[in-house]
Amino acid sequence: MIFNNLTNYQLILASKSPRRQELLSHLNLPFTVLIKEEVEENYPSSLPIEEVPLFLALLKAKPYHSDLSTHPYLVITADTIVVCDHTILGKPNNRDEAIKMLQFLSGKTHQVITGAALTAHNKQVTLSCTTSVSFKHLTNDEITYYVDTYKPYDKAGGYGIQEWIGMVAIERIDGSYYNVVGLPVQKLHQALINF
C-alpha cells in the first residue's frame, strides 16, 4: 500500500470546492470533507505575491487546531490565486467583474499559484505550486458567452481551465494542469507519501 504511513490518520479536506474534492478522490484515499468555518481571506499587504496562497492555506487550517489533540485528523487546506501583471485576481463578485478579469487576461501569460498545508497534531507540511498559462486574444463575444454560460464566480481569475474557455482560450501551459484546476495533486501525492 502506497499510503501505509497514513493509517493512523483520518484524512480531512477542508474545502467546499467540488474541483478539489474530485481531484483528491482520484488519489484513491478515503477522506471526509469537513468545513469548520469561513475564514476571512486577508493577508498582509507587504507579503510577496507568491507567498499569499500558502499564507491563506495556513490561515484556513487554524480553525481545526483545537480538534487535533482529540481527533486523528490530517487536514488538507489550500488556496489558489491567479496573478497577472503583478496583480492578484480573486473570485469575481459578479458578471461585470468576471468579464473585466477575462479582458485583463486576454492575450497575456498569467500565473496560477496554489499553496497547500497538511496539518496534524504533531506535524505540519506545506507545499506550493506555480503554473504559467497563456491566453490567446479573446473577443468580447467569447468572453461574454463564457461568463453567461458558465457563471465562473467561484473561480479565481474568473475562469475554469476544465471548461469551454480552457479549450478555446489557452495556447500554452507551463507546469501542472491540475494546479490550475485547483489542487497540485502530484505534489500533494508526494507530500502525503512523505508525511
Secondary structure, 3 states (H helix, E strand, C coil): CCCHHHCCCEEEECCCCHHHHHHHHCCCCCCEECCCCCCCCCCCCCCCHHHHHHHHHHHHHHHHHHHCCCCCEEEEEEEEEEEECCEEECCCCCHHHHHHHHHHHCCCEEEEEEEEEEEECCEEEEEEEEEEEEECCCCHHHHHHHHHHHCCCCCHHHCCCCCHHHHHHEEEEECCHHHHHCCCHHHHHHHHHHC
